[in-house]
Amino acid sequence: MSRIIMNLLWAPVVSLLEWKKIKVLVHKPNHGDQQIWKDLVESGQVTPVIDRQYPLHQAAQAIQDLGNGSVKGKAVVCLKF
């Protein structure tokens, strides 16, 4: 079983013992919102900061790094590295 799935299954237990919350973000794309973000990025008003890139096999490490606060921008998991 992958570490990501194991982490998600153990999340309720961990949250009870360590007062940490793990949630899965599910985003339903909205064309209007995407257009606003596109315009902001293209105009230079918003600059995405990519702190780290991880190959797919290190996705669990990416989640762990996000959770412990060692990533200061976005963490990107790449399908091809």
DSSP file (Angstrom, degrees, kcal/mol; ACC not computed):
  #  RESIDUE AA STRUCTURE BP1 BP2  ACC     N-H-->O    O-->H-N    N-H-->O    O-->H-N    TCO  KAPPA ALPHA  PHI   PSI    X-CA   Y-CA   Z-CA
    1    1 A M              0   0    0      0, 0.0     5,-0.0     0, 0.0     0, 0.0   0.000 360.0 360.0 360.0 135.8    0.0    0.0    0.0
    2    2 A S     >  -     0   0    0      1,-0.1     4,-2.2     4,-0.0     5,-0.2  -0.259 360.0-119.8 -67.7 155.8    1.4    3.4   -0.9
    3    3 A R  H  > S+     0   0    0      1,-0.2     4,-2.8     2,-0.2     5,-0.2   0.833 111.6  58.7 -65.3 -32.9    2.5    5.7    1.9
    4    4 A I  H  > S+     0   0    0      2,-0.2     4,-2.3     1,-0.2    -1,-0.2   0.946 108.8  43.7 -62.6 -47.5    0.0    8.4    0.7
    5    5 A I  H  > S+     0   0    0      1,-0.2     4,-2.4     2,-0.2    -2,-0.2   0.911 113.6  51.5 -64.8 -41.8   -3.0    6.0    1.2
    6    6 A M  H  X S+     0   0    0     -4,-2.2     4,-2.2     1,-0.2    -1,-0.2   0.916 109.6  50.3 -60.8 -42.4   -1.6    4.8    4.5
    7    7 A N  H  X S+     0   0    0     -4,-2.8     4,-1.0     1,-0.2    -1,-0.2   0.909 111.0  48.7 -62.2 -41.8   -1.2    8.4    5.7
    8    8 A L  H  < S+     0   0    0     -4,-2.3     3,-0.2     1,-0.2    -1,-0.2   0.885 112.3  48.3 -66.3 -37.7   -4.8    9.2    4.7
    9    9 A L  H  < S+     0   0    0     -4,-2.4     4,-0.3     1,-0.2    -1,-0.2   0.855 115.5  44.1 -70.8 -33.6   -6.1    6.1    6.5
   10   10 A W  H  X S+     0   0    0     -4,-2.2     4,-2.6    -5,-0.2     3,-0.5   0.555  87.3  96.1 -85.6  -9.0   -4.2    6.8    9.6
   11   11 A A  H  X S+     0   0    0     -4,-1.0     4,-2.7    -3,-0.2     5,-0.2   0.871  80.6  51.8 -53.3 -45.2   -5.1   10.5    9.6
   12   12 A P  H  > S+     0   0    0      0, 0.0     4,-1.3     0, 0.0    -1,-0.2   0.898 113.0  45.7 -61.5 -37.5   -8.1   10.2   12.0
   13   13 A V  H  > S+     0   0    0     -3,-0.5     4,-2.0    -4,-0.3     3,-0.2   0.934 113.5  48.7 -68.9 -45.8   -5.9    8.3   14.6
   14   14 A V  H  X S+     0   0    0     -4,-2.6     4,-3.2     1,-0.2     6,-0.5   0.906 108.2  54.5 -60.6 -42.3   -3.0   10.8   14.3
   15   15 A S  H  X S+     0   0    0     -4,-2.7     4,-0.9    -5,-0.2    -1,-0.2   0.832 109.3  48.2 -64.6 -30.7   -5.4   13.8   14.7
   16   16 A L  H  < S+     0   0    0     -4,-1.3    -1,-0.2    -3,-0.2    -2,-0.2   0.886 119.5  37.4 -73.2 -38.5   -6.7   12.3   17.9
   17   17 A L  H  < S+     0   0    0     -4,-2.0    -2,-0.2     1,-0.1    -3,-0.2   0.839 131.5  24.3 -83.6 -34.9   -3.2   11.6   19.3
   18   18 A E  H  < S-     0   0    0     -4,-3.2    -3,-0.2    -5,-0.2    -2,-0.2   0.346  96.5-119.7-116.7   5.0   -1.3   14.6   18.1
   19   19 A W     <  +     0   0    0     -4,-0.9     2,-0.4    -5,-0.3    -4,-0.2   0.819  68.5 136.8  57.4  33.0   -3.9   17.3   17.6
   20   20 A K        -     0   0    0     -6,-0.5     2,-0.5    -9,-0.1    -1,-0.2  -0.856  44.2-146.6-107.9 146.3   -3.0   17.5   13.9
   21   21 A K        -     0   0    0     -2,-0.4     2,-0.5    -3,-0.1   -10,-0.0  -0.941  10.2-170.2-114.3 132.7   -5.6   17.6   11.1
   22   22 A I        +     0   0    0     -2,-0.5     2,-0.3   -11,-0.1    -7,-0.1  -0.988  14.1 172.7-121.0 124.2   -5.1   16.1    7.7
   23   23 A K        -     0   0    0     -2,-0.5     2,-0.5   -12,-0.0    -2,-0.0  -0.942  29.2-129.4-130.7 152.8   -7.6   16.9    5.0
   24   24 A V        -     0   0    0     -2,-0.3     2,-0.6   -16,-0.0    -2,-0.0  -0.890  22.0-140.8-101.1 127.7   -7.8   16.2    1.3
   25   25 A L        -     0   0    0     -2,-0.5     2,-0.6     2,-0.0    -2,-0.0  -0.791  16.6-171.4 -91.2 121.7   -8.6   19.2   -0.8
   26   26 A V        -     0   0    0     -2,-0.6     2,-0.5     2,-0.0    -2,-0.0  -0.965   6.5-165.5-114.0 120.7  -10.9   18.5   -3.7
   27   27 A H        -     0   0    0     -2,-0.6    -2,-0.0     3,-0.0     0, 0.0  -0.914  12.5-155.4-112.7 126.4  -11.2   21.4   -6.1
   28   28 A K        -     0   0    0     -2,-0.5    -2,-0.0     2,-0.0     0, 0.0  -0.887  33.0-120.3 -97.1 111.3  -14.0   21.7   -8.7
   29   29 A P        -     0   0    0      0, 0.0     2,-0.5     0, 0.0     3,-0.1  -0.183  25.7-163.9 -56.5 139.6  -12.6   23.8  -11.5
   30   30 A N     >  -     0   0    0      1,-0.1     4,-2.5     0, 0.0     5,-0.2  -0.989  14.1-147.8-127.1 118.8  -14.5   27.0  -12.2
   31   31 A H  H  > S+     0   0    0     -2,-0.5     4,-2.2     1,-0.2     5,-0.2   0.873  97.5  52.6 -57.9 -40.7  -13.7   28.8  -15.5
   32   32 A G  H  > S+     0   0    0      2,-0.2     4,-1.8     1,-0.2    -1,-0.2   0.920 111.2  46.0 -62.6 -44.6  -14.4   32.2  -14.1
   33   33 A D  H  > S+     0   0    0      1,-0.2     4,-2.4     2,-0.2    -2,-0.2   0.905 111.7  51.8 -64.5 -41.6  -12.0   31.7  -11.2
   34   34 A Q  H  X S+     0   0    0     -4,-2.5     4,-2.5     1,-0.2    -1,-0.2   0.884 108.0  52.1 -63.3 -37.3   -9.3   30.3  -13.4
   35   35 A Q  H  X S+     0   0    0     -4,-2.2     4,-2.5    -5,-0.2    -1,-0.2   0.897 108.2  51.2 -65.7 -39.9   -9.6   33.2  -15.7
   36   36 A I  H  X S+     0   0    0     -4,-1.8     4,-2.3     2,-0.2    -2,-0.2   0.941 112.6  45.8 -61.8 -47.4   -9.1   35.7  -12.8
   37   37 A W  H  X S+     0   0    0     -4,-2.4     4,-2.5     1,-0.2     5,-0.2   0.903 111.5  52.6 -62.6 -41.1   -6.0   33.8  -11.7
   38   38 A K  H  X S+     0   0    0     -4,-2.5     4,-2.7     1,-0.2    -1,-0.2   0.932 110.5  47.4 -59.3 -46.9   -4.7   33.6  -15.3
   39   39 A D  H  X S+     0   0    0     -4,-2.5     4,-2.0     1,-0.2     6,-0.2   0.895 111.6  50.5 -63.0 -41.1   -5.1   37.4  -15.6
   40   40 A L  H  X>S+     0   0    0     -4,-2.3     5,-1.4     2,-0.2     6,-1.4   0.905 113.6  44.7 -64.1 -42.2   -3.4   38.1  -12.3
   41   41 A V  H ><5S+     0   0    0     -4,-2.5     3,-1.0     1,-0.2    -2,-0.2   0.927 113.5  49.7 -68.2 -44.8   -0.4   35.9  -13.2
   42   42 A E  H 3<5S+     0   0    0     -4,-2.7    -1,-0.2     1,-0.3    -2,-0.2   0.835 110.3  50.5 -64.5 -32.3    0.0   37.3  -16.7
   43   43 A S  H 3<5S-     0   0    0     -4,-2.0    -1,-0.3    -5,-0.2    -2,-0.2   0.577 113.2-118.8 -82.0  -8.6   -0.2   40.9  -15.4
   44   44 A G  T <<5S+     0   0    0     -3,-1.0    -3,-0.2    -4,-0.5    -2,-0.1   0.512  82.9 118.2  85.8   4.0    2.6   40.1  -12.8
   45   45 A Q  S   <S+     0   0    0     -5,-1.4     2,-0.4    -6,-0.2    -4,-0.2   0.785  79.3  37.0 -73.4 -26.5    0.3   40.9   -9.8
   46   46 A V        -     0   0    0     -6,-1.4    -2,-0.3    -9,-0.1    -1,-0.2  -0.995  68.6-171.6-127.7 130.2    0.7   37.3   -8.6
   47   47 A T        -     0   0    0     -2,-0.4     2,-0.2    -3,-0.1    -6,-0.0  -0.960  20.0-137.1-122.3 113.5    3.9   35.3   -8.9
   48   48 A P        -     0   0    0      0, 0.0     2,-0.6     0, 0.0    25,-0.0  -0.470  14.9-147.2 -68.6 138.6    3.7   31.6   -8.0
   49   49 A V        -     0   0    0     -2,-0.2    25,-3.4    23,-0.1     2,-0.8  -0.931   8.4-164.5-111.7 114.7    6.7   30.5   -5.9
   50   50 A I  E     +a   74   0A   0     -2,-0.6    25,-0.2    23,-0.2     3,-0.1  -0.877  10.9 175.9 -99.9 112.0    7.8   26.9   -6.4
   51   51 A D  E     +     0   0A   0     23,-2.0     2,-0.3    -2,-0.8    24,-0.2   0.905  63.0   6.5 -81.8 -44.7   10.0   25.9   -3.6
   52   52 A R  E     -a   75   0A   0     22,-1.5    24,-2.7     2,-0.0     2,-0.4  -0.981  54.7-150.2-143.4 151.4   10.6   22.3   -4.5
   53   53 A Q  E     -a   76   0A   0     -2,-0.3    24,-0.2    22,-0.2    22,-0.0  -0.978  17.7-169.6-120.3 137.5    9.9   19.7   -7.2
   54   54 A Y  E     -a   77   0A   0     22,-3.2    24,-3.3    -2,-0.4     2,-0.1  -0.958  23.2-120.7-124.7 141.4    9.5   16.0   -6.4
   55   55 A P  E >   -a   78   0A   0      0, 0.0     3,-2.3     0, 0.0    24,-0.2  -0.431  40.9-102.0 -70.5 160.0    9.4   13.0   -8.7
   56   56 A L  G >  S+     0   0    0     22,-1.1     3,-1.8     1,-0.3     4,-0.2   0.840 120.7  61.1 -54.8 -38.1    6.1   11.0   -8.4
   57   57 A H  G 3  S+     0   0    0      1,-0.3    -1,-0.3     2,-0.1     3,-0.2   0.609 103.1  53.1 -69.6  -8.2    7.8    8.3   -6.3
   58   58 A Q  G <> S+     0   0    0     -3,-2.3     4,-2.0     1,-0.1    -1,-0.3   0.068  70.9 115.4-109.3  23.0    8.6   10.9   -3.7
   59   59 A A  H <> S+     0   0    0     -3,-1.8     4,-2.2     1,-0.2     5,-0.2   0.879  74.6  54.8 -60.1 -38.3    5.0   12.2   -3.3
   60   60 A A  H  > S+     0   0    0      1,-0.2     4,-2.3     2,-0.2    -1,-0.2   0.895 107.0  50.6 -62.7 -38.6    4.8   11.0    0.3
   61   61 A Q  H  > S+     0   0    0      2,-0.2     4,-2.8     1,-0.2    -1,-0.2   0.884 107.6  54.2 -65.4 -38.0    7.9   13.0    1.1
   62   62 A A  H  X S+     0   0    0     -4,-2.0     4,-2.2     2,-0.2    -2,-0.2   0.921 110.0  46.4 -60.8 -44.4    6.4   16.1   -0.6
   63   63 A I  H  X S+     0   0    0     -4,-2.2     4,-2.4     2,-0.2    -2,-0.2   0.899 112.7  50.2 -65.2 -40.8    3.3   15.8    1.7
   64   64 A Q  H  X S+     0   0    0     -4,-2.3     4,-2.1     2,-0.2    -2,-0.2   0.925 110.3  49.5 -63.6 -43.9    5.5   15.3    4.7
   65   65 A D  H  <>S+     0   0    0     -4,-2.8     5,-1.5     1,-0.2     6,-0.9   0.882 111.9  48.8 -63.6 -38.5    7.6   18.4    3.9
   66   66 A L  H ><5S+     0   0    0     -4,-2.2     3,-0.8    -5,-0.2    -1,-0.2   0.913 111.3  51.1 -64.4 -41.9    4.4   20.4    3.4
   67   67 A G  H 3<5S+     0   0    0     -4,-2.4    -2,-0.2     1,-0.2    -1,-0.2   0.849 110.6  46.3 -66.0 -35.9    3.1   19.1    6.7
   68   68 A N  T 3<5S-     0   0    0     -4,-2.1    -1,-0.2    -5,-0.1    -2,-0.2   0.449 112.1-117.0 -90.6   2.0    6.2   20.0    8.8
   69   69 A G  T < 5S+     0   0    0     -3,-0.8    -3,-0.2    -4,-0.5    -4,-0.1   0.602  77.7 125.1  81.6  11.5    6.5   23.4    7.3
   70   70 A S      < +     0   0    0     -5,-1.5     2,-0.5    -6,-0.2    -4,-0.2   0.613  56.9  79.4 -80.9  -9.3    9.8   23.0    5.5
   71   71 A V        -     0   0    0     -6,-0.9     4,-0.1     1,-0.1    -2,-0.0  -0.872  57.2-175.3 -97.5 124.8    8.4   24.1    2.2
   72   72 A K  S    S+     0   0    0     -2,-0.5    -1,-0.1     2,-0.1     2,-0.1   0.552  70.6  13.5 -98.5  -9.6    8.0   27.8    1.9
   73   73 A G  S    S-     0   0    0      1,-0.2     2,-0.3   -25,-0.0   -23,-0.2  -0.221 113.0 -32.5-131.1-136.5    6.3   28.0   -1.5
   74   74 A K  E     -a   50   0A   0    -25,-3.4   -23,-2.0    -2,-0.1   -22,-1.5  -0.700  47.0-144.5 -91.8 145.8    4.6   25.4   -3.6
   75   75 A A  E     -a   52   0A   0     -2,-0.3     2,-0.5   -24,-0.2   -22,-0.2  -0.957  17.7-158.2-107.1 125.2    5.7   21.8   -3.7
   76   76 A V  E     -a   53   0A   0    -24,-2.7   -22,-3.2    -2,-0.5     2,-0.6  -0.906   7.6-155.4-110.7 127.4    5.2   20.3   -7.2
   77   77 A V  E     -a   54   0A   0     -2,-0.5     2,-0.4   -24,-0.2   -21,-0.1  -0.904  18.9-152.1-100.4 118.4    5.0   16.6   -7.8
   78   78 A C  E     -a   55   0A   0    -24,-3.3   -22,-1.1    -2,-0.6     3,-0.1  -0.728  17.6-154.7 -96.4 136.4    6.1   15.8  -11.4
   79   79 A L  S    S+     0   0    0     -2,-0.4     2,-0.4     1,-0.2    -1,-0.1   0.851  93.3  28.7 -73.7 -35.1    4.8   12.9  -13.3
   80   80 A K              0   0    0      1,-0.1    -1,-0.2   -25,-0.1     0, 0.0  -0.995 360.0 360.0-124.7 132.8    8.1   12.9  -15.4
   81   81 A F              0   0    0     -2,-0.4    -1,-0.1    -3,-0.1    -2,-0.0   0.397 360.0 360.0-115.4 360.0   11.3   14.2  -13.9
